């Protein structure tokens, strides 16, 4: 290949500003693909640009468009007749109401409006032994009126609750997925699309809107979720939240869920982007077939916290020198301590093990409840799970909860039961913190 045909090159993928316009790069096995440009304000289609054969390197097509102002356009890719949202987009324009069904073809990508002023922002770099972690869902944390915030269910709502979190002694916030994902889909009434749960059934149309509330699905990993923004700029608000946490010496840890079909080499790049662009302090990495050594071995992630379910293989996973950054995030503490709490026999040795377990080369995240099971109050109020109302016919969630209802299943007015539940609740909290 001669001359300037390699000038744009295949990487990085997605769309990126350059001195004389925008450079687009798109992965496709089709020879009928290209870019569609829209006016950012009106949404009116401006141009459809086909990739040329000489703009192809393997299955990556790349084109440089010189006569375009990035601040005035949005874009999508196309492949034959199919519209494809850019999986590498940094932001999607046109905020859609949360919970409203959307299709991929509705997502138009753009470019962050302006540079963010980080000022003197610095990551706290807290030791594990000095950390109290609070796991939250950005929308669920402040959406209810009882939160008392002005910007309910948003990044800015979290900012408003920082004084409350500091009062609790929290040092580290772990966020359930905050990257963009399509949370709502339409399905025939009665259909099961786990992990989606019914939201707005519509018998007239024989369809129901189903909601993936948590966000554990394949997403658009480079863009913050527009539905969690109070205004029209999720990039700005996400950065404001991290900056506000750092002012109070608090950390932001992000959950990322990667299904098995996400390219393994892409995962470290995604995490590194959020460190560079959003100054986050670490990640709880979840998914299928995770390349733990590849992630832990990424030099750009050498000073951020990385939490995994499994750290049993590889040199990075088993040996660390200096400040600990890797940590186990698993359920052994949860189940053994619950059994001890409710009085099961022969549990003392397990309890002593967990109290002493503090590996020199890696940390442990200990917890008694989590989003995927009973709350602390459920733990002392139910012997069995009761999830009938969410549309999955009580099939979701684990049946192995190791809980005890203290003498009555569910809500009760029996003073003796209520007093015992409160005592068990306090016992559980003491066991966790001590």
Sine and cosine of phi, psi and omega as CSV:
sin_phi,cos_phi,sin_psi,cos_psi,sin_omega,cos_omega
0.00,0.00,0.75,-0.66,-0.18,-0.98
-0.92,-0.39,0.19,-0.98,0.17,-0.99
0.87,0.49,-0.67,-0.74,-0.11,-0.99
-0.99,-0.10,0.28,0.96,-0.04,-1.00
-0.92,0.39,-0.35,0.94,0.06,-1.00
-1.00,-0.07,0.07,1.00,-0.19,-0.98
-0.84,0.54,-0.69,0.73,-0.04,-1.00
-0.99,0.17,-0.56,0.83,0.04,-1.00
0.95,0.32,0.31,-0.95,-0.07,-1.00
-0.99,0.15,-0.36,0.93,-0.08,-1.00
-0.85,-0.53,0.42,-0.91,-0.04,1.00
-0.97,0.24,0.36,-0.93,-0.01,-1.00
-0.98,0.18,0.34,-0.94,-0.02,-1.00
0.99,-0.12,-0.54,-0.84,0.00,-1.00
-0.80,-0.60,0.71,-0.70,-0.07,-1.00
-0.64,-0.77,0.65,-0.76,0.05,-1.00
-0.93,0.38,0.64,-0.77,0.14,-0.99
-0.75,-0.66,0.16,-0.99,-0.09,-1.00
-0.84,0.54,-0.59,0.81,-0.07,-1.00
-0.91,-0.42,0.55,0.84,0.08,-1.00
0.66,-0.75,-0.68,-0.73,-0.04,-1.00
-0.76,-0.65,0.63,-0.78,0.10,-1.00
-0.94,-0.35,0.83,-0.56,0.00,-1.00
-0.95,-0.31,0.66,-0.75,0.09,-1.00
-0.65,-0.76,0.77,-0.63,-0.16,-0.99
-0.65,-0.76,0.70,-0.71,0.02,-1.00
-1.00,-0.04,0.83,-0.56,0.01,-1.00
-0.35,-0.94,0.60,-0.80,0.09,-1.00
-1.00,-0.06,-0.01,1.00,0.01,-1.00
-1.00,-0.05,0.55,-0.83,0.08,-1.00
-1.00,-0.09,0.16,0.99,0.06,-1.00
-0.89,-0.46,0.97,0.24,-0.06,-1.00
-0.58,-0.82,0.28,-0.96,-0.03,-1.00
0.05,-1.00,-0.37,-0.93,-0.10,-1.00
-0.83,-0.56,0.65,-0.76,0.13,-0.99
-0.91,-0.40,0.80,-0.60,0.01,-1.00
-0.97,-0.25,0.64,-0.77,0.00,-1.00
-0.79,-0.61,0.42,-0.91,0.16,-0.99
-0.95,0.32,0.79,-0.62,-0.11,-0.99
-0.89,0.46,-0.61,0.79,-0.08,-1.00
-0.98,0.18,-0.78,0.63,-0.10,-1.00
-1.00,0.02,-0.37,0.93,-0.08,-1.00
0.99,0.16,0.04,1.00,-0.03,-1.00
-0.93,0.37,0.69,-0.72,0.01,-1.00
-0.94,0.35,0.76,-0.65,-0.02,-1.00
-0.98,-0.19,-0.79,0.61,-0.08,-1.00
-0.49,-0.87,0.47,-0.88,0.16,-0.99
-0.86,-0.51,0.90,-0.44,-0.10,-0.99
-0.92,-0.39,0.87,-0.50,0.02,-1.00
-1.00,0.08,0.62,-0.79,0.15,-0.99
-0.96,0.29,0.64,-0.77,0.02,-1.00
-0.99,-0.12,0.40,-0.91,-0.04,-1.00
-0.85,0.53,-0.59,0.81,0.00,-1.00
-0.96,0.28,-0.11,0.99,0.05,-1.00
-0.99,-0.13,0.31,0.95,-0.06,-1.00
-0.93,-0.37,0.73,-0.69,0.15,-0.99
-0.79,-0.61,0.96,-0.28,-0.13,-0.99
0.89,0.45,-0.83,-0.55,0.06,-1.00
-0.97,-0.23,0.29,0.96,0.02,-1.00
-0.95,-0.31,0.83,-0.56,0.04,-1.00
-0.96,-0.27,0.71,-0.70,-0.02,-1.00
-0.65,-0.76,0.61,-0.79,-0.05,-1.00
-0.56,-0.83,0.65,-0.76,0.10,-0.99
-0.96,-0.28,0.82,-0.57,-0.01,-1.00
-0.93,-0.38,0.92,-0.40,-0.18,-0.98
-1.00,0.07,-0.54,0.84,-0.16,-0.99
-0.99,-0.11,0.73,0.69,-0.03,-1.00
-0.72,-0.70,0.72,-0.69,0.08,-1.00
-1.00,-0.03,0.92,-0.38,-0.06,-1.00
-0.84,0.54,-0.47,0.88,-0.04,-1.00
-0.97,0.25,-0.15,0.99,-0.10,-1.00
-0.89,-0.46,0.12,0.99,-0.04,-1.00
-0.74,-0.67,0.35,-0.94,0.27,-0.96
-0.82,-0.57,0.14,-0.99,-0.09,-1.00
-0.43,-0.90,0.32,-0.95,0.19,-0.98
-0.61,-0.79,0.35,-0.94,0.17,-0.98
-0.99,-0.12,0.32,-0.95,0.14,-0.99
-0.71,-0.71,0.42,-0.91,-0.01,-1.00
-0.62,-0.79,0.98,-0.19,-0.16,-0.99
0.91,0.42,-0.83,-0.57,0.02,-1.00
-1.00,-0.06,-0.06,1.00,-0.09,-1.00
-1.00,-0.01,0.73,-0.68,0.10,-0.99
-1.00,0.03,0.73,-0.69,-0.06,-1.00
-0.84,-0.55,0.85,-0.52,0.12,-0.99
-0.95,0.30,0.63,-0.78,-0.05,-1.00
-0.92,0.39,0.91,-0.42,0.01,-1.00
-0.93,0.37,-0.20,0.98,0.01,-1.00
-0.96,-0.28,0.21,0.98,-0.04,-1.00
-0.88,0.47,0.62,-0.78,0.03,-1.00
-1.00,0.05,-0.37,0.93,0.04,-1.00
-0.32,-0.95,0.56,-0.83,0.12,-0.99
-0.94,-0.34,0.69,-0.72,-0.10,-0.99
-1.00,-0.08,0.36,-0.93,0.05,-1.00
0.97,0.23,0.99,0.15,-0.07,-1.00
-0.89,0.46,0.80,-0.60,0.03,-1.00
-0.99,-0.14,0.55,-0.84,0.05,-1.00
-0.85,0.52,0.67,-0.74,0.01,-1.00
-0.88,0.47,0.70,-0.72,0.04,-1.00
1.00,0.06,-0.04,1.00,0.05,-1.00
-1.00,0.05,0.78,-0.63,-0.03,-1.00
-0.85,0.53,0.71,-0.71,0.05,-1.00
-0.73,-0.69,0.41,-0.91,0.11,-0.99
-0.92,-0.40,0.32,-0.95,-0.01,-1.00
-0.82,0.57,-0.60,0.80,-0.07,-1.00
-0.92,0.38,-0.19,0.98,0.02,-1.00
-1.00,0.06,-0.19,0.98,-0.07,-1.00
-1.00,0.04,0.91,-0.41,0.06,-1.00
-0.95,-0.32,0.83,-0.56,-0.06,-1.00
-1.00,0.03,0.42,-0.91,0.05,-1.00
-0.58,-0.81,-0.40,-0.92,-0.02,-1.00
-0.80,-0.60,0.65,-0.76,0.05,-1.00
-0.76,0.65,0.65,-0.76,-0.18,-0.98
-0.91,0.42,-0.66,0.75,-0.08,-1.00
-0.42,-0.91,0.25,-0.97,0.04,-1.00
-0.93,0.37,0.59,-0.81,-0.03,-1.00
-0.99,-0.10,0.66,-0.75,0.01,-1.00
-1.00,0.01,0.98,-0.17,0.00,-1.00
-0.99,0.17,-0.23,0.97,0.01,-1.00
0.85,0.53,-0.75,-0.66,-0.02,-1.00
-0.99,-0.13,0.48,0.88,-0.05,-1.00
-0.83,0.56,0.67,-0.74,0.03,-1.00
-0.55,-0.84,0.63,-0.77,0.02,-1.00
-0.97,0.26,0.68,-0.73,-0.06,-1.00
-0.91,0.41,-0.52,0.85,-0.01,-1.00
0.82,0.58,0.82,0.57,-0.04,-1.00
-0.98,0.22,0.57,-0.82,0.12,-0.99
-0.96,0.28,0.46,-0.89,0.00,-1.00
-0.86,0.50,-0.63,0.78,-0.05,-1.00
-0.94,0.35,-0.21,0.98,0.03,-1.00
-0.96,-0.27,0.22,0.97,-0.14,-0.99
-0.94,-0.33,0.72,-0.69,0.20,-0.98
-0.87,-0.49,0.90,-0.44,-0.17,-0.99
-0.99,-0.14,0.70,-0.72,0.04,-1.00
-0.86,-0.51,0.91,-0.41,0.00,-1.00
-1.00,0.03,0.76,-0.65,-0.01,-1.00
-0.57,-0.82,0.35,-0.94,0.12,-0.99
-0.97,-0.26,0.84,-0.54,-0.14,-0.99
-0.80,0.60,-0.71,0.71,-0.02,-1.00
-0.95,0.30,-0.74,0.68,-0.08,-1.00
-0.92,0.38,-0.48,0.88,-0.10,-0.99
-0.89,0.46,-0.62,0.79,-0.08,-1.00
-0.80,-0.60,0.17,0.99,-0.09,-1.00
-0.94,0.35,-0.56,0.83,-0.03,-1.00
-0.95,0.31,0.52,-0.85,-0.03,-1.00
-0.86,0.51,-0.44,0.90,-0.03,-1.00
-0.92,0.38,-0.24,0.97,0.03,-1.00
-0.92,0.40,-0.46,0.89,0.05,-1.00
0.95,0.30,0.32,0.95,-0.02,-1.00
-0.98,-0.21,0.29,-0.96,0.02,-1.00
-0.99,0.10,-0.58,0.81,-0.07,-1.00
-0.95,-0.30,0.97,0.24,-0.12,-0.99
-0.91,0.40,0.70,-0.71,0.11,-0.99
0.95,0.30,0.46,0.89,-0.11,-0.99
-0.69,-0.72,0.13,-0.99,0.10,-0.99
-0.85,0.53,-0.67,0.75,-0.01,-1.00
-0.93,0.36,-0.48,0.88,0.10,-0.99
-0.89,0.46,-0.62,0.78,0.07,-1.00
-0.89,0.46,-0.68,0.74,0.02,-1.00
-0.84,0.54,-0.66,0.75,-0.01,-1.00
-0.90,0.44,-0.43,0.90,-0.05,-1.00
-1.00,-0.07,0.07,1.00,-0.01,-1.00
-0.85,0.53,-0.69,0.72,0.04,-1.00
-0.85,0.53,-0.64,0.77,0.04,-1.00
-0.89,0.46,-0.70,0.72,0.00,-1.00
-0.90,0.43,-0.63,0.77,0.05,-1.00
-0.91,0.41,-0.60,0.80,0.05,-1.00
-0.88,0.48,-0.55,0.84,0.05,-1.00
-0.96,0.27,-0.27,0.96,-0.05,-1.00
1.00,-0.07,0.17,0.98,-0.03,-1.00
-0.93,0.36,0.70,-0.71,0.05,-1.00
-0.93,-0.37,-0.38,0.92,-0.18,-0.98
-0.66,-0.75,0.80,-0.60,0.09,-1.00
-0.98,-0.20,0.80,-0.61,0.12,-0.99
-0.97,-0.25,0.87,-0.50,-0.09,-1.00
-0.98,-0.19,0.78,-0.62,0.21,-0.98
-0.89,0.45,0.30,-0.96,-0.24,-0.97
-0.68,0.73,0.80,-0.60,0.03,-1.00
-0.91,-0.42,0.06,1.00,0.10,-1.00
-0.98,0.18,0.32,-0.95,-0.07,-1.00
-0.93,0.37,0.70,-0.71,0.11,-0.99
-0.47,-0.88,0.38,-0.93,0.01,-1.00
-1.00,0.05,0.98,-0.19,-0.13,-0.99
-0.98,0.19,-0.35,0.93,-0.10,-0.99
-0.83,-0.56,0.67,-0.74,0.07,-1.00
-0.70,-0.71,0.39,-0.92,0.10,-1.00
-0.99,-0.17,0.75,-0.66,0.00,-1.00
-0.69,-0.73,0.43,-0.90,0.09,-1.00
-0.83,0.55,0.62,-0.79,0.01,-1.00
-0.85,0.52,0.75,-0.66,0.00,-1.00
1.00,-0.09,-0.23,0.97,0.00,-1.00
-0.96,0.29,0.52,-0.86,0.04,-1.00
-0.96,-0.28,0.86,-0.52,0.02,-1.00
-0.77,-0.64,0.80,0.60,0.03,-1.00
-0.77,0.64,0.69,-0.73,0.21,0.98
-1.00,-0.05,0.40,0.92,0.02,-1.00
-0.99,0.15,0.55,-0.83,0.04,-1.00
-0.82,-0.57,0.53,-0.85,-0.05,-1.00
-0.86,0.51,0.64,-0.77,0.05,-1.00
-0.86,-0.51,-0.83,0.55,-0.07,-1.00
-0.72,-0.70,0.99,0.15,0.01,-1.00
-0.91,0.42,0.63,-0.78,-0.02,-1.00
-0.74,-0.67,1.00,0.08,-0.05,-1.00
-0.84,0.55,-0.51,0.86,-0.03,-1.00
-0.88,0.48,-0.62,0.78,-0.01,-1.00
-1.00,-0.09,-0.03,1.00,-0.04,-1.00
0.86,0.51,0.44,0.90,0.05,-1.00
-0.74,-0.67,0.41,-0.91,0.07,-1.00
-0.77,-0.64,0.61,-0.79,0.12,-0.99
-0.99,0.13,0.81,-0.59,-0.01,-1.00
-0.89,-0.45,0.61,-0.79,-0.21,-0.98
-0.89,-0.46,0.81,-0.59,0.20,-0.98
-1.00,-0.09,1.00,0.00,-0.15,-0.99
-0.93,0.37,-0.68,0.73,-0.11,-0.99
-0.95,0.32,-0.65,0.76,-0.01,-1.00
0.99,-0.11,0.28,0.96,0.01,-1.00
-0.99,0.11,0.98,0.21,-0.01,-1.00
-0.42,-0.91,0.19,-0.98,0.06,-1.00
-0.90,0.43,0.72,-0.69,-0.08,-1.00
-0.73,-0.68,-0.17,-0.99,0.09,-1.00
-0.99,-0.15,1.00,-0.05,-0.34,-0.94
-0.96,0.27,-0.17,0.99,-0.04,-1.00
-0.98,-0.20,-0.05,1.00,-0.09,-1.00
-0.88,-0.47,0.75,-0.66,0.10,-1.00
-0.93,0.37,0.46,-0.89,-0.11,-0.99
-0.95,0.31,0.87,-0.50,-0.02,-1.00
-0.88,0.48,-0.54,0.84,-0.01,-1.00
-0.92,0.38,-0.21,0.98,0.03,-1.00
-0.99,-0.15,0.12,0.99,0.02,-1.00
-0.99,-0.14,0.63,-0.77,0.06,-1.00
-0.96,0.28,-0.57,0.82,0.01,-1.00
-0.93,-0.37,-0.57,-0.82,-0.08,-1.00
-0.98,-0.20,0.07,1.00,-0.09,-1.00
-0.81,-0.59,1.00,0.09,-0.01,-1.00
-0.90,0.43,-0.49,0.87,0.03,-1.00
-0.88,0.47,-0.77,0.63,0.00,-1.00
-0.87,0.50,-0.70,0.72,-0.08,-1.00
-0.94,0.33,-0.61,0.80,0.06,-1.00
-0.89,0.46,-0.68,0.74,0.02,-1.00
-0.92,0.38,-0.63,0.78,0.05,-1.00
-0.88,0.48,-0.62,0.79,0.00,-1.00
-0.91,0.41,-0.73,0.68,0.00,-1.00
-0.89,0.45,-0.69,0.73,0.01,-1.00
-0.88,0.47,-0.65,0.76,0.02,-1.00
-0.91,0.41,-0.62,0.78,0.06,-1.00
-0.90,0.44,-0.69,0.72,-0.03,-1.00
-0.91,0.41,-0.54,0.84,0.06,-1.00
-0.86,0.52,-0.51,0.86,-0.01,-1.00
-0.99,-0.13,0.26,0.97,0.00,-1.00
0.87,0.50,0.59,0.81,0.03,-1.00
-0.93,-0.37,0.48,-0.88,-0.08,-1.00
-0.97,-0.23,0.44,-0.90,0.11,-0.99
-0.87,-0.49,0.91,-0.41,0.05,-1.00
-0.93,-0.37,0.78,-0.62,-0.06,-1.00
-0.96,-0.28,0.70,-0.72,0.16,-0.99
-0.99,0.15,0.68,-0.73,0.14,-0.99
-0.77,-0.64,0.76,-0.64,0.03,-1.00
-0.93,-0.37,0.83,-0.56,-0.03,-1.00
-0.86,-0.51,0.94,-0.33,0.12,-0.99
-0.90,0.44,0.19,-0.98,-0.08,-1.00
-0.90,0.43,-0.35,0.94,-0.05,-1.00
-1.00,0.03,0.03,1.00,0.10,-1.00
-0.98,0.20,0.80,-0.60,0.00,-1.00
-0.81,0.58,0.77,-0.64,-0.10,-0.99
-0.88,0.47,-0.62,0.79,-0.05,-1.00
-0.95,0.31,-0.26,0.96,0.01,-1.00
-0.98,0.22,-0.45,0.89,-0.13,-0.99
-0.88,0.48,-0.77,0.64,0.04,-1.00
-0.86,0.51,-0.57,0.82,0.01,-1.00
-0.90,0.43,-0.64,0.77,0.02,-1.00
-0.89,0.46,-0.75,0.66,-0.03,-1.00
-0.90,0.44,-0.66,0.75,0.01,-1.00
-0.89,0.46,-0.60,0.80,0.04,-1.00
-0.87,0.50,-0.68,0.73,-0.03,-1.00
-0.94,0.33,-0.49,0.87,0.10,-0.99
-0.93,0.36,-0.72,0.70,-0.04,-1.00
-0.94,0.33,-0.71,0.71,-0.14,-0.99
-1.00,0.06,-0.55,0.84,-0.11,-0.99
-0.89,-0.46,0.01,1.00,0.08,-1.00
0.85,0.52,0.50,0.87,-0.01,-1.00
-0.95,0.32,0.34,-0.94,-0.15,-0.99
-0.99,-0.12,-0.16,0.99,0.01,-1.00
0.24,-0.97,-0.09,-1.00,-0.13,-0.99
-0.58,-0.82,0.62,-0.79,0.26,-0.97
-0.98,-0.19,0.96,-0.27,-0.12,-0.99
-1.00,-0.08,0.84,-0.55,-0.09,-1.00
-0.80,-0.60,0.39,-0.92,0.07,-1.00
0.61,-0.79,-0.32,-0.95,-0.12,-0.99
-0.92,-0.39,0.77,-0.64,0.06,-1.00
0.86,0.51,0.69,0.72,-0.08,-1.00
-0.92,0.39,0.68,-0.73,0.05,-1.00
-0.99,0.11,0.97,0.25,-0.13,-0.99
-0.83,0.55,-0.73,0.68,-0.02,-1.00
-0.90,0.44,-0.61,0.80,0.01,-1.00
-0.91,0.42,-0.66,0.75,0.01,-1.00
-0.93,0.36,-0.77,0.64,-0.04,-1.00
-0.91,0.41,-0.44,0.90,-0.02,-1.00
-1.00,0.06,-0.07,1.00,0.05,-1.00
-0.93,0.37,0.89,-0.46,-0.09,-1.00
-0.88,0.47,-0.52,0.85,0.02,-1.00
-0.94,0.35,-0.23,0.97,0.03,-1.00
-0.96,-0.28,0.29,0.96,-0.14,-0.99
-0.92,0.40,-0.35,0.94,-0.05,-1.00
-0.86,-0.51,0.38,0.93,0.07,-1.00
-0.90,-0.43,0.40,-0.92,0.00,-1.00
-0.97,0.23,0.67,-0.75,0.01,-1.00
-0.75,-0.66,0.87,-0.50,-0.06,-1.00
-0.92,-0.38,0.75,-0.66,-0.02,-1.00
-0.71,-0.71,0.39,-0.92,0.14,-0.99
-0.95,0.31,-0.63,0.78,-0.10,-0.99
-0.82,-0.57,0.81,-0.58,0.08,-1.00
-0.79,-0.61,0.60,0.80,-0.18,-0.98
-1.00,0.01,-0.20,0.98,-0.08,-1.00
-0.80,-0.59,0.44,-0.90,0.14,-0.99
1.00,0.02,0.45,-0.89,-0.06,-1.00
-0.93,0.38,-0.62,0.78,0.00,-1.00
-0.92,0.38,-0.56,0.83,-0.06,-1.00
-0.97,0.23,-0.43,0.90,-0.13,-0.99
-0.96,-0.28,-0.38,0.93,-0.05,-1.00
-0.72,-0.69,0.78,-0.63,0.09,-1.00
-0.67,-0.75,0.55,-0.84,0.08,-1.00
-0.86,-0.50,0.54,-0.84,0.02,-1.00
0.99,0.14,-0.54,-0.84,-0.09,-1.00
-0.93,0.38,0.75,-0.66,0.00,-1.00
-0.95,0.31,0.70,-0.71,0.08,-1.00
-0.79,-0.62,-0.52,0.85,0.05,-1.00
-0.99,0.17,0.51,-0.86,0.03,-1.00
-0.49,-0.87,0.54,-0.84,0.18,-0.98
-0.96,0.26,0.61,-0.79,0.09,-1.00
-0.68,-0.73,1.00,0.04,-0.10,-0.99
-0.55,-0.84,0.00,-1.00,-0.28,-0.96
-0.99,-0.15,0.02,1.00,-0.10,-0.99
-0.85,0.53,-0.71,0.70,0.02,-1.00
-0.86,0.52,-0.72,0.70,-0.04,-1.00
-0.82,0.58,-0.80,0.60,-0.11,-0.99
-0.95,0.31,-0.67,0.74,-0.01,-1.00
-0.92,0.40,-0.67,0.74,-0.02,-1.00
-0.95,0.31,-0.52,0.85,0.10,-1.00
-0.90,0.43,-0.67,0.75,0.01,-1.00
-0.90,0.43,-0.64,0.76,0.05,-1.00
-0.91,0.41,-0.65,0.76,-0.02,-1.00
-0.86,0.51,-0.66,0.75,-0.05,-1.00
-1.00,-0.01,0.08,1.00,0.18,-0.98
1.00,-0.07,0.32,0.95,0.06,-1.00
-0.89,0.45,0.52,-0.85,-0.03,-1.00
-0.98,0.19,0.35,-0.94,0.12,-0.99
0.87,0.50,0.65,0.76,-0.01,-1.00
-0.94,-0.33,-0.09,1.00,-0.13,-0.99
-0.89,0.45,-0.65,0.76,-0.02,-1.00
-0.90,0.44,-0.62,0.79,0.03,-1.00
-0.91,0.41,-0.64,0.77,0.01,-1.00
-0.90,0.43,-0.69,0.72,0.02,-1.00
-0.89,0.47,-0.62,0.78,0.04,-1.00
-0.86,0.50,-0.75,0.66,-0.05,-1.00
-0.92,0.40,-0.59,0.81,0.00,-1.00
-0.91,0.40,-0.50,0.87,-0.05,-1.00
-1.00,-0.10,-0.30,0.95,-0.11,-0.99
-0.93,0.38,0.95,-0.32,-0.01,-1.00
-0.49,-0.87,0.96,0.26,-0.12,-0.99
-0.83,0.55,0.59,-0.81,-0.04,-1.00
-0.93,0.36,-0.57,0.83,-0.11,-0.99
-0.99,-0.11,-0.09,1.00,-0.03,-1.00
-0.37,-0.93,0.32,-0.95,-0.03,-1.00
-0.99,-0.14,0.10,-1.00,0.10,-1.00
-0.73,-0.69,0.74,-0.67,0.08,-1.00
-0.99,-0.14,0.94,-0.33,-0.04,-1.00
-0.99,-0.15,0.68,-0.73,0.01,-1.00
-0.43,-0.90,0.43,-0.90,0.01,-1.00
-0.96,-0.28,-0.37,0.93,0.09,-1.00
-0.66,-0.75,0.30,-0.95,0.01,-1.00
-0.45,-0.89,0.11,-0.99,-0.07,-1.00
-0.89,0.46,-0.45,0.89,-0.13,-0.99
-1.00,-0.02,0.21,0.98,0.02,-1.00
-0.47,-0.88,-0.47,-0.88,-0.04,-1.00
-0.90,0.43,0.55,-0.83,0.24,-0.97
-0.97,0.22,0.11,-0.99,0.02,-1.00
-0.89,0.45,-0.62,0.78,0.03,-1.00
-0.94,0.35,-0.61,0.79,0.09,-1.00
-0.86,0.51,-0.61,0.79,-0.09,-1.00
-0.87,0.49,-0.50,0.87,-0.01,-1.00
-0.96,-0.29,0.16,0.99,-0.07,-1.00
-0.85,-0.53,-0.22,0.98,-0.09,-1.00
-0.67,-0.74,0.62,-0.78,0.17,-0.99
-1.00,0.02,-0.42,0.91,-0.04,-1.00
-0.72,-0.69,0.36,-0.93,0.03,-1.00
-0.98,0.19,0.49,-0.87,-0.02,-1.00
-0.68,-0.74,0.98,0.20,-0.07,-1.00
-0.95,-0.30,0.47,0.88,-0.09,-1.00
-0.87,0.49,-0.52,0.85,-0.14,-0.99
-0.95,0.31,-0.26,0.96,-0.09,-1.00
-1.00,-0.02,0.12,0.99,0.14,-0.99
1.00,0.02,-0.03,1.00,0.00,-1.00
-0.98,-0.19,0.24,0.97,0.07,-1.00
0.82,0.58,0.62,0.78,0.07,-1.00
0.90,0.43,0.35,0.94,-0.01,-1.00
-1.00,0.01,-0.36,0.93,-0.03,-1.00
-0.99,0.12,0.33,-0.94,-0.01,-1.00
0.99,0.16,0.38,-0.93,-0.05,-1.00
-0.99,0.16,0.52,-0.86,0.10,-0.99
-1.00,-0.03,-0.13,0.99,-0.06,-1.00
-0.99,-0.14,0.97,0.25,-0.11,-0.99
-0.99,-0.17,-0.29,0.96,-0.01,-1.00
0.76,0.65,0.75,0.66,-0.01,-1.00
-0.95,-0.31,0.17,-0.99,0.06,-1.00
-0.56,-0.83,0.75,-0.66,-0.08,-1.00
-1.00,0.10,0.00,1.00,0.04,-1.00
0.90,0.43,0.32,0.95,0.11,-0.99
0.89,-0.46,-0.12,0.99,0.04,-1.00
-0.45,-0.89,0.70,-0.71,-0.03,-1.00
-0.99,0.14,0.91,-0.42,0.06,-1.00
1.00,0.10,-0.32,-0.95,-0.05,-1.00
-0.85,0.53,0.61,-0.79,0.00,-1.00
-0.46,-0.89,0.36,-0.93,0.10,-1.00
-0.95,-0.31,0.09,1.00,0.01,-1.00
-0.93,0.36,0.88,-0.47,-0.10,-0.99
-0.89,0.45,-0.61,0.79,-0.02,-1.00
-0.90,0.44,-0.67,0.74,0.02,-1.00
-0.92,0.39,-0.69,0.73,0.00,-1.00
-0.89,0.46,-0.64,0.77,0.02,-1.00
-0.92,0.40,-0.65,0.76,0.01,-1.00
-0.91,0.41,-0.65,0.76,0.04,-1.00
-0.88,0.48,-0.68,0.73,0.02,-1.00
-0.89,0.46,-0.66,0.75,0.02,-1.00
-0.90,0.44,-0.69,0.72,0.01,-1.00
-0.91,0.41,-0.60,0.80,0.05,-1.00
-0.86,0.50,-0.73,0.68,0.00,-1.00
-0.92,0.40,-0.64,0.77,0.05,-1.00
-0.85,0.53,-0.70,0.72,-0.01,-1.00
-0.88,0.47,-0.71,0.71,0.00,-1.00
-0.90,0.44,-0.64,0.77,0.04,-1.00
-0.90,0.44,-0.69,0.73,0.02,-1.00
-0.87,0.49,-0.64,0.77,-0.02,-1.00
-0.92,0.39,-0.73,0.68,-0.10,-0.99
-0.98,0.21,-0.46,0.89,-0.02,-1.00
-1.00,0.01,0.00,0.00,0.00,0.00
